[in-house]
């Protein structure tokens, strides 16, 4: 087995955001990207107060799945600015947007990177601004990956920007920032992390780091997510979920995602189904396909089974019905075809098998 890791990430955990920021050598000009919720909470004002010795530009915008037009507009607005740091405070979409902006802001309005993505080309990244990622959800793992999703919501396309240049320079894990997450967001982001860990274990590209971090992430999620859902202010459980999200992100850094994510993409851009829900509801059915696969060690398979059994108990179909009828999901099989993600899965899956997976997952037998 030949494998390697990407660059190190400096993590500050166990402190509040405002104390942790003192541990990072931030100077010069800083661009802060965050959401209206955190501006209204007073968190941004408190943060800027702690950064009194630097020049700050703050951009507040609701970002759900970073859209290519939205990213261009933000980049164009600040095209004449010079930034030394970007701080992204929010969920996975905010952090992904901050990562993309870290390499398109230096282009000064040329938008070559985004144009390359739209033309299915590998972008040439020549410069980047270091990012401090501050996740306020526990699920996406965006704070530690070399990927950022870019959506074309008008035309129904999803792109993935991949480069070590967009891996955040620092990560601040402050579980206090997740205490106000509503029930659905807590559940769906937790499922996102669970799907990352699971997809790493049934992945052809797994390696020792992916295997170790994925197993620990699954253990934490299965034991702590139910506690968080019942006791939203349980800081110990929130801390465990934030650690699980980070570990699951480390796992997919090694392997990338697989078939469950391929299934999810069209469901998100067409029906706006929450990503964590869309990429996890098929895990029990996919487990049935791989449980006798000899390429997956038996211990890893136990963790996949643990994940599948946990998801079975959540009745996710009822959540899906709030977005779309199950029969309509089955009709999207052709749109779910993503050869790269399918090829990462431990076994080959044809169209008829995929239909069976969907029907099993949606109780359409």
MITOR-537826 format. One record per residue: residue in one letter; z, x, y of N, C-alpha, C in turn. Coordinates in pm, whole numbers, padded with zeros to 5 digits, always signed. Last residue first. Example, Ala and Ser with C-alpha at 12.3 -4.5 7.8 and 13.67 -1.06 7.14 Angstrom:
<nodes>
S+00708+01285-00225+00714+01367-00106+00787+01290+00003/A+00780+01319-00569+00780+01230-00450+00780+01320-00330/
</nodes>
This chain:
<nodes>
X-00185-04030-00120-00233-04041-00259-00242-04187-00299/X-00089-03965+00127-00208-04051+00121-00264-04062-00021/X+00120-03809+00241+00148-03922+00149+00032-04020+00141/X+00053-03581+00369+00056-03704+00449+00083-03830+00366/X+00042-03383+00180+00134-03365+00293+00155-03495+00371/X-00161-03480+00014-00024-03463-00039+00076-03457+00075/X-00375-03462+00193-00335-03592+00138-00193-03588+00082/X-00383-03182+00236-00358-03275+00347-00309-03410+00297/X-00437-03089-00022-00318-03042+00050-00282-03140+00161/X-00682-03213-00070-00567-03247-00154-00436-03206-00085/X-00839-03079+00117-00821-03225+00129-00700-03270+00048/X-00829-02826+00007-00770-02850+00138-00746-02998+00161/X-00973-02869-00225-00831-02835-00235-00760-02858-00102/X-01225-02913-00115-01161-03019-00192-01011-02994-00206/X-01279-02666+00007-01269-02788+00088-01197-02899+00014/X-01070-02407-00140-01196-02471-00105-01171-02603-00032/X-00893-02114-00101-00881-02260-00096-01015-02319-00054/X-00759-01830-00264-00873-01894-00200-00859-02045-00208/X-00422-01721-00195-00525-01771-00286-00640-01831-00205/X-00274-01618+00021-00268-01550-00109-00376-01595-00207/X-00447-01596+00333-00366-01670+00237-00379-01608+00098/X-00633-01471+00488-00500-01408+00480-00412-01473+00373/X-00851-01637+00490-00860-01517+00407-00726-01444+00397/X-00781-01831+00677-00788-01868+00535-00783-01743+00447/X-00810-01680+00913-00677-01728+00873-00674-01767+00725/X-01091-01632+00904-00995-01521+00914-00857-01565+00868/X-01212-01890+00888-01224-01792+00778-01121-01680+00784/X-01111-02188+00940-01096-02064+01016-01096-01951+00913/X-01154-02517+00941-01208-02398+00876-01200-02278+00969/X-01090-02746+01066-00979-02659+01027-01027-02528+00965/X-01315-02894+01094-01266-02825+01213-01152-02729+01181/X-01334-03007+00840-01435-02908+00882-01387-02828+01004/X-01113-03190+00842-01118-03073+00751-01216-02967+00800/X-01053-03420+00974-01076-03301+01054-01090-03174+00970/X-00979-03634+00822-01119-03630+00866-01153-03503+00943/X-00707-03607+00801-00789-03568+00686-00936-03555+00726/X-00630-03722+01043-00609-03579+01020-00698-03530+00907/X-00678-03988+01004-00762-03917+01101-00746-03766+01086/X-00477-04061+00829-00616-04061+00780-00708-03985+00875/X-00242-04057+00996-00267-03954+00893-00412-03948+00845/X-00292-04111+01345-00278-04167+01212-00315-04063+01107/X-00104-03932+01594-00231-03966+01529-00200-04028+01393/X+00151-03914+01719+00033-03853+01780-00098-03912+01726/X+00333-04035+01564+00343-04061+01708+00225-04002+01785/X+00286-03935+01313+00233-04068+01344+00244-04102+01493/X+00437-03701+01308+00291-03693+01321+00231-03826+01364/X+00692-03805+01264+00663-03738+01391+00512-03733+01414/X+00655-03900+01007+00689-03995+01112+00667-03934+01250/X+00612-03665+00865+00502-03762+00879+00530-03859+00993/X+00845-03524+00831+00760-03490+00945+00645-03588+00966/X+01099-03532+00690+01015-03651+00713+00922-03631+00834/X+01262-03324+00612+01258-03357+00755+01174-03480+00788/X+01260-03223+00356+01370-03310+00395+01366-03359+00537/X+01047-03047+00344+01038-03176+00274+01145-03274+00321/X+01152-02824+00469+01056-02907+00542+01041-03044+00476/X+01312-02723+00262+01372-02760+00390+01281-02856+00466/X+01122-02665+00070+01222-02768+00043+01289-02815+00171/X+00983-02455+00197+00914-02579+00160+01014-02692+00138/X+01184-02257+00219+01118-02311+00338+01054-02446+00309/X+01232-02211-00050+01342-02253+00037+01287-02319+00164/X+00983-02116-00131+01033-02243-00185+01146-02299-00098/X+00987-01877+00007+00884-01975+00040+00927-02113-00010/X+01195-01759-00131+01213-01789+00011+01107-01888+00060/X+01083-01728-00382+01205-01809-00368+01227-01849-00222/X+00881-01548-00332+00844-01686-00363+00965-01779-00351/X+01024-01314-00308+00959-01371-00189+00925-01517-00210/X+01092-01286-00581+01197-01304-00480+01139-01363-00352/X+00848-01249-00707+00927-01370-00736+01036-01394-00631/X+00570-01146-00507+00686-01116-00589+00779-01239-00597/X+00244-01248-00545+00363-01264-00462+00485-01239-00549/X+00052-01233-00734+00045-01134-00627+00166-01142-00533/X+00065-01443-00907+00132-01318-00948+00130-01210-00840/X+00133-01774-00835+00051-01658-00800+00125-01528-00829/X+00260-02011-00865+00236-01934-00988+00151-01810-00962/X+00273-02114-00609+00397-02084-00678+00379-02007-00808/X+00058-02189-00452+00080-02046-00473+00200-02013-00561/X+00040-02465-00429-00079-02389-00466-00048-02246-00508/X+00290-02542-00342+00249-02584-00477+00127-02505-00523/X+00278-02448-00079+00366-02380-00177+00327-02417-00319/X+00121-02640+00033+00063-02508+00013+00148-02425-00083/X+00304-02850+00046+00185-02864-00038+00121-02728-00066/X+00497-02742+00230+00534-02780+00092+00414-02791-00002/X+00328-02693+00465+00389-02583+00389+00433-02625+00249/X+00227-02886+00633+00155-02861+00507+00221-02756+00419/X+00383-02885+00862+00391-03002+00775+00320-02983+00641/X+00351-02661+01030+00455-02658+00926+00448-02773+00827/X+00178-02676+01241+00161-02563+01149+00266-02560+01038/X+00254-02903+01386+00119-02897+01328+00105-02786+01225/X+00511-02838+01477+00491-02950+01384+00359-02936+01311/X+00449-02628+01650+00542-02608+01539+00532-02716+01434/X+00274-02753+01837+00226-02648+01747+00319-02630+01626/X+00243-03102+01878+00324-02983+01898+00290-02877+01792/X-00077-03231+01932+00039-03225+01842+00113-03093+01865/X-00301-03294+02078-00184-03241+02150-00058-03242+02063/X-00532-03358+01950-00432-03464+01959-00304-03420+02030/X-00693-03127+01988-00751-03261+01993-00647-03369+02017/X-00534-02897+01979-00623-02916+02094-00683-03055+02101/X-00376-02947+01744-00314-02922+01874-00411-02948+01989/X-00558-02979+01544-00462-03087+01567-00395-03071+01703/X-00693-02736+01537-00762-02855+01589-00668-02972+01616/X-00463-02571+01437-00530-02551+01566-00605-02675+01617/X-00353-02613+01177-00287-02666+01298-00373-02667+01423/X-00499-02483+00986-00494-02630+00982-00443-02685+01115/X-00433-02223+01056-00572-02269+01068-00578-02421+01070/X-00165-02221+00982-00200-02217+01124-00345-02260+01147/X-00188-02226+00708-00114-02334+00774-00144-02338+00923/X-00328-01986+00647-00394-02114+00637-00321-02228+00709/X-00176-01744+00863-00269-01776+00755-00312-01923+00762/X-00110-01474+01101-00083-01601+01035-00194-01633+00934/X-00031-01123+01062-00100-01235+01126-00072-01362+01045/X+00134-00914+00970+00042-00982+00878-00061-01072+00943/X+00290-00796+01173+00238-00715+01063+00124-00784+00989/X+00360-00998+01342+00296-00879+01400+00228-00797+01292/X+00498-01164+01175+00355-01194+01195+00283-01085+01272/X+00751-01029+01189+00679-01044+01062+00530-01071+01085/X+00825-01057+01453+00802-00922+01400+00720-00931+01270/X+00864-01335+01451+00758-01276+01532+00723-01136+01487/X+01087-01349+01291+00963-01408+01241+00844-01358+01321/X+01267-01223+01468+01235-01162+01339+01106-01218+01280/X+01272-01411+01680+01227-01274+01703+01186-01208+01572/X+01374-01635+01544+01243-01642+01609+01186-01502+01631/X+01626-01537+01470+01528-01575+01367+01387-01580+01425/X+01750-01510+01719+01726-01391+01636+01620-01419+01530/X+01760-01779+01786+01683-01688+01870+01653-01558+01795/X+01927-01874+01584+01789-01922+01591+01703-01831+01678/X+02166-01740+01646+02100-01714+01518+01955-01758+01521/X+02221-01862+01893+02198-01717+01885+02124-01682+01757/X+02265-02123+01810+02153-02095+01901+02119-01946+01899/X+02499-02084+01665+02378-02126+01595+02255-02101+01680/X+02670-02009+01877+02653-01921+01761+02524-01955+01686/X+02662-02231+02048+02604-02104+02092+02581-02008+01976/X+02596-02549+02036+02658-02450+01947+02593-02314+01973/X+02494-02764+02171+02564-02663+02250+02632-02556+02165/X+02391-02938+01984+02296-02866+02070+02362-02756+02151/X+02446-03011+01688+02536-02962+01793+02455-02875+01889/X+02230-03090+01534+02347-03179+01543+02439-03140+01659/X+02054-02883+01563+02004-03018+01585+02118-03118+01598/X+02213-02665+01492+02167-02677+01630+02120-02820+01660/X+02237-02718+01217+02356-02716+01302+02317-02736+01448/X+01973-02693+01122+02042-02822+01113+02166-02829+01203/X+01933-02412+01182+01860-02515+01256+01927-02652+01241/X+02086-02253+01002+02133-02276+01139+02059-02386+01216/X+01968-02235+00747+02113-02257+00759+02156-02300+00899/X+01700-02199+00794+01740-02304+00702+01889-02336+00716/X+01709-01974+00967+01658-02105+01012+01708-02218+00924/X+01816-01762+00812+01882-01807+00934+01839-01948+00973/X+01625-01743+00604+01767-01766+00574+01840-01821+00695/X+01394-01683+00750+01402-01809+00674+01548-01843+00644/X+01464-01429+00851+01434-01540+00942+01448-01674+00871/X+01488-01279+00617+01605-01300+00701+01585-01417+00797/X+01221-01289+00531+01328-01344+00448+01453-01372+00530/X+01089-01159+00743+01059-01299+00712+01170-01362+00629/X+01188-00898+00732+01217-00981+00850+01191-01129+00822/X+01093-00815+00477+01236-00813+00510+01268-00907+00626/X+00812-00849+00494+00889-00913+00388+01037-00923+00425/X+00738-00691+00711+00714-00835+00714+00802-00906+00612/X+00814-00439+00609+00876-00492+00731+00859-00643+00738/X+00653-00409+00374+00800-00415+00366+00868-00470+00491/X+00381-00649+00418+00431-00514+00396+00584-00519+00398/X+00094-00864+00370+00238-00841+00381+00271-00693+00359/X-00163-00954+00363-00136-00835+00443+00013-00803+00454/X-00178-01192+00231-00235-01074+00164-00201-00944+00237/X+00112-01394+00247+00000-01332+00316-00048-01208+00240/X+00340-01531+00211+00228-01562+00120+00098-01501+00173/X+00504-01423+00412+00536-01395+00273+00422-01428+00178/X+00401-01517+00651+00404-01373+00628+00428-01340+00482/X+00442-01787+00637+00304-01739+00629+00298-01588+00610/X+00720-01790+00677+00662-01832+00549+00521-01778+00532/X+00744-01707+00944+00808-01631+00836+00745-01663+00701/X+00597-01909+01074+00560-01768+01087+00617-01686+00972/X+00741-02137+01004+00604-02122+00954+00556-01978+00967/X+00978-02089+01144+00981-02100+00998+00841-02081+00939/X+00886-02100+01408+00939-01974+01354+00941-01975+01202/X+00815-02371+01408+00715-02268+01438+00762-02135+01382/X+01057-02495+01369+00957-02503+01263+00845-02401+01284/X+01171-02441+01618+01232-02386+01496+01135-02387+01380/X+01006-02595+01775+00999-02449+01790+01065-02380+01672/X+01081-02850+01676+00943-02803+01660+00931-02652+01680/X+01363-02869+01735+01309-02884+01600+01173-02818+01586/X+01370-02831+02013+01450-02746+01925+01395-02749+01783/X+01208-03041+02095+01166-02903+02120+01243-02805+02033/X+01364-03260+02010+01230-03238+01954+01184-03095+01976/X+01611-03224+02163+01608-03227+02017+01470-03192+01962/X+01581-02998+02449+01596-03129+02384+01574-03120+02233/X+01773-02720+02554+01650-02765+02488+01671-02902+02425/X+01993-02611+02669+01949-02740+02721+01820-02790+02657/X+02027-02362+02549+02126-02466+02525+02080-02605+02570/X+01873-02143+02595+01818-02245+02504+01910-02365+02487/X+02009-01966+02747+01892-02028+02809+01830-02135+02721/X+02191-01859+02578+02239-01959+02673+02124-02033+02739/X+02070-01653+02441+02068-01787+02381+02119-01896+02474/X+01874-01417+02548+01994-01483+02600+01995-01626+02547/X+01709-01141+02507+01746-01255+02424+01880-01310+02472/X+01452-00985+02660+01590-01025+02683+01616-01151+02600/X+01244-00713+02602+01275-00851+02565+01423-00874+02594/X+00993-00500+02748+01133-00535+02722+01142-00683+02683/X+00719-00496+02726+00791-00368+02733+00940-00389+02702/X+00524-00705+02509+00621-00685+02618+00694-00552+02609/X+00195-00628+02433+00330-00637+02377+00431-00614+02490/X-00052-00581+02537+00018-00700+02586+00155-00720+02520/X-00152-00355+02415-00128-00349+02559-00049-00468+02611/X-00219-00411+02160-00086-00354+02180-00050-00348+02329/X-00388-00723+02139-00387-00585+02186-00243-00536+02197/X-00570-01013+02132-00489-00923+02051-00502-00780+02102/X-00604-01342+02206-00613-01209+02265-00518-01120+02186/X-00767-01597+02056-00650-01512+02041-00679-01375+02102/X-00861-01932+02143-00889-01790+02132-00757-01714+02114/X-00984-02244+02067-00863-02164+02075-00900-02018+02051/X-01152-02524+02212-01155-02393+02147-01019-02326+02164/X-01235-02767+02348-01174-02768+02215-01185-02637+02141/X-01321-02782+02605-01424-02771+02502-01367-02763+02361/X-01078-02811+02740-01191-02899+02773-01292-02900+02658/X-00911-02612+02655-00877-02748+02618-00989-02847+02647/X-00916-02327+02540-01014-02396+02623-01000-02544+02586/X-00634-02110+02530-00701-02234+02489-00807-02274+02590/X-00503-01826+02393-00572-01878+02512-00654-01997+02465/X-00220-01658+02272-00320-01762+02254-00374-01805+02389/X-00172-01322+02206-00149-01429+02303-00259-01532+02284/X-00016-01059+02018-00111-01169+02032-00073-01258+02150/X+00173-00882+01948+00056-00827+02017-00054-00932+02036/X+00510-01011+01996+00383-00995+01925+00276-00933+02014/X+00752-01075+02111+00741-00946+02043+00607-00923+01976/X+00754-01321+02233+00819-01211+02303+00800-01077+02235/X+00658-01510+02063+00563-01449+02157+00622-01327+02227/X+00807-01655+01888+00801-01511+01865+00708-01439+01960/X+00846-01931+01893+00710-01879+01896+00702-01732+01859/X+01133-01998+01866+01031-02035+01771+00902-01957+01776/X+01337-02108+02077+01355-02024+01959+01251-02061+01855/X+01301-02070+02434+01296-02149+02311+01315-02053+02194/X+01295-01887+02626+01392-01995+02645+01383-02099+02535/X+01252-01534+02641+01225-01662+02575+01336-01763+02600/X+01136-01320+02848+01266-01386+02837+01242-01523+02774/X+00986-01008+02874+00976-01143+02816+01117-01199+02796/X+00840-00811+03102+00973-00842+03050+00967-00987+03002/X+00555-00603+03088+00612-00737+03086+00755-00734+03036/X+00350-00382+03283+00456-00404+03185+00523-00540+03202/X+00008-00439+03314+00135-00440+03387+00245-00464+03284/X-00278-00236+03229-00184-00346+03205-00059-00328+03289/X-00622-00153+03169-00498-00140+03246-00405-00257+03212/X-00834-00199+03004-00821-00065+03061-00690-00045+03135/X-00967-00354+02737-00849-00358+02823-00822-00217+02874/X-01234-00529+02644-01200-00391+02677-01085-00395+02779/X-01226-00778+02384-01216-00736+02524-01183-00588+02538/X-01463-00852+02151-01334-00784+02165-01324-00732+02308/X-01611-01180+02178-01618-01034+02180-01478-00977+02191/X-01661-01453+02211-01619-01401+02080-01638-01251+02068/X-01692-01535+02466-01815-01496+02395-01786-01434+02258/X-01436-01574+02549-01522-01692+02539-01652-01662+02464/X-01349-01307+02556-01293-01400+02459-01384-01520+02439/X-01502-01216+02774-01523-01159+02641-01468-01251+02534/X-01386-01364+02981-01527-01386+02947-01558-01332+02807/X-01131-01249+02987-01146-01389+02948-01290-01423+02911/X-01207-00989+03072-01135-01010+02945-01150-01152+02897/X-01326-01022+03320-01405-00970+03208-01338-00998+03074/X-01239-01112+03572-01227-01199+03454-01309-01152+03334/X-01233-01015+03832-01356-00998+03754-01356-01083+03628/X-00998-01027+03982-01093-01139+03990-01218-01123+03905/X-00864-00776+03909-00899-00817+04046-01015-00916+04050/X-00763-00669+03681-00910-00677+03692-00957-00721+03829/X-00487-00694+03679-00545-00567+03725-00697-00569+03738/X-00470-00959+03567-00442-00937+03709-00497-00803+03758/X-00514-00926+03295-00625-00978+03377-00597-00965+03527/X-00284-00823+03180-00407-00744+03168-00523-00800+03250/X-00085-01000+03244-00054-00857+03256-00178-00770+03244/X-00180-01248+03175-00188-01209+03316-00162-01059+03334/X-00109-01244+02904-00250-01243+02943-00266-01197+03088/X+00172-01249+02932+00107-01138+02862-00042-01129+02899/X+00211-01492+03063+00252-01368+03128+00184-01247+03064/X+00119-01665+02861+00048-01659+02990+00083-01530+03064/X+00315-01619+02667+00175-01585+02639+00096-01572+02768/X+00534-01724+02811+00531-01582+02776+00390-01537+02741/X+00459-01993+02836+00485-01913+02956+00474-01764+02923/X+00442-02058+02563+00324-02070+02649+00341-01989+02777/X+00702-02022+02460+00593-01937+02416+00471-01942+02505/X+00914-02082+02751+00875-02093+02611+00757-02005+02580/X+01045-01843+02991+01007-01976+02944+00981-01977+02795/X+00961-01604+03205+01082-01675+03161+01042-01815+03120/X+00829-01293+03248+00796-01426+03200+00920-01493+03145/X+00773-01065+03491+00882-01124+03413+00841-01265+03377/X+00590-00774+03540+00582-00920+03526+00702-00963+03443/X+00564-00501+03772+00627-00568+03658+00592-00716+03660/X+00407-00422+03981+00456-00317+03891+00518-00375+03765/X+00116-00554+04137+00245-00576+04074+00279-00459+03981/X-00057-00631+04420-00032-00520+04327+00107-00539+04269/X-00290-00892+04507-00156-00837+04497-00153-00719+04398/X-00524-01023+04505-00510-00917+04606-00374-00849+04602/X-00499-01221+04315-00592-01111+04289-00579-00995+04389/X-00355-01450+04289-00281-01326+04316-00368-01202+04302/X-00543-01646+04237-00448-01667+04347-00379-01537+04387/X-00667-01557+04005-00741-01554+04131-00648-01566+04252/X-00464-01609+03817-00510-01472+03842-00581-01461+03976/X-00453-01887+03827-00335-01808+03862-00376-01666+03898/X-00715-01949+03744-00667-01994+03875-00545-01914+03920/X-00724-01841+03486-00814-01790+03590-00763-01825+03729/X-00535-02006+03360-00509-01863+03373-00598-01800+03480/X-00670-02253+03373-00539-02237+03437-00509-02089+03461/X-00888-02201+03210-00909-02234+03351-00781-02212+03430/X-00762-02159+02964-00839-02050+03025-00865-02076+03173/X-00423-02256+02919-00565-02292+02925-00641-02187+03004/X-00156-02213+02708-00225-02156+02825-00376-02182+02821/X+00039-02457+02624-00079-02396+02563-00170-02342+02674/X+00149-02566+02914+00158-02607+02774+00029-02562+02706/X+00311-02494+03198+00205-02440+03112+00234-02483+02969/X+00389-02563+03522+00403-02615+03386+00283-02567+03304/X+00493-02298+03732+00389-02391+03688+00420-02438+03546/X+00565-02077+03985+00624-02180+03901+00513-02279+03864/X+00589-01749+04068+00490-01855+04042+00552-01953+03942/X+00707-01529+04310+00743-01622+04204+00637-01730+04190/X+00726-01196+04391+00642-01315+04403+00676-01404+04284/X+00936-00956+04541+00917-01056+04436+00819-01164+04480/X+01041-00624+04565+00958-00728+04625+00917-00827+04516/X+01386-00532+04508+01243-00527+04479+01171-00639+04554/X+01658-00560+04534+01598-00436+04586+01448-00424+04557/X+01752-00787+04412+01745-00786+04559+01673-00664+04615/X+01779-00917+04169+01668-00823+04191+01645-00805+04341/X+01968-01110+04178+02004-00986+04109+01898-00878+04129/X+01824-01310+04302+01939-01253+04371+01983-01122+04309/X+01648-01377+04104+01594-01306+04221+01707-01244+04304/X+01833-01513+03938+01766-01392+03893+01714-01312+04012/X+01905-01732+04092+02008-01637+04054+01947-01505+04010/X+01657-01860+04113+01725-01812+04234+01831-01708+04200/X+01616-01924+03845+01524-01831+03912+01588-01775+04039/X+01820-02106+03787+01815-01978+03717+01726-01877+03789/X+01822-02356+03890+01883-02252+03971+01875-02114+03910/X+01684-02553+03769+01818-02524+03717+01893-02422+03801/X+01435-02552+03883+01528-02659+03921+01671-02631+03875/X+01324-02334+03746+01341-02329+03891+01445-02432+03936/X+01321-02433+03492+01411-02322+03522+01424-02298+03671/X+01135-02645+03519+01270-02670+03468+01365-02558+03509/X+00891-02531+03603+00971-02610+03698+01115-02632+03651/X+00877-02191+03465+00846-02334+03465+00931-02408+03567/X+00742-01869+03566+00834-01957+03496+00794-02102+03516/X+00697-01537+03645+00628-01658+03601+00727-01743+03524/X+00719-01300+03896+00796-01383+03804+00718-01510+03774/X+00630-00980+03967+00573-01115+03957+00654-01192+03854/X+00743-00727+04181+00763-00803+04058+00702-00941+04070/X+00715-00393+04290+00677-00532+04313+00679-00609+04181/X+00977-00162+04253+00847-00193+04309+00828-00341+04334/X+01153-00180+03934+01141-00144+04076+01003-00185+04126/X+01373-00187+03665+01270-00260+03740+01271-00214+03885/X+01492-00077+03409+01460-00004+03533+01347-00068+03613/X+01744-00285+03280+01600-00254+03279+01562-00190+03412/X+01998-00372+03300+01973-00264+03205+01828-00218+03203/X+01997-00591+03461+02046-00466+03520+02022-00346+03429/X+01928-00793+03295+01822-00743+03383+01866-00613+03449/X+02165-00863+03174+02069-00782+03099+01963-00721+03190/X+02288-01026+03361+02347-00895+03334+02247-00804+03264/X+02112-01239+03353+02140-01178+03483+02210-01043+03468/X+02107-01325+03087+01984-01276+03151+02017-01193+03275/X+02401-01206+02921+02329-01307+02997+02205-01243+03058/X+02378-01034+02603+02420-01043+02743+02349-01161+02809/X+02265-01029+02356+02409-01044+02363+02464-01048+02504/X+02004-00782+02395+02056-00906+02341+02208-00908+02354/X+01716-00634+02473+01852-00646+02527+01903-00782+02482/X+01483-00424+02320+01546-00556+02321+01686-00545+02379/X+01180-00273+02340+01320-00257+02380+01380-00396+02396/X+00963-00211+02077+01000-00303+02183+01148-00282+02214/X+00712+00029+01976+00850-00020+01980+00868-00118+02096/X+00380-00061+01861+00475+00013+01942+00613-00053+01944/X+00328-00141+01508+00283-00121+01645+00397-00063+01728/X+00315+00032+01189+00375-00061+01284+00314-00038+01422/X+00130+00026+00877+00185+00094+00994+00247-00011+01085/X+00029+00090+00535+00068+00003+00645+00126+00086+00758/X-00098+00070+00212-00106+00145+00338-00068+00050+00451/X+00000+00084-00119+00000+00000+00000+00000+00089+00125/
</nodes>
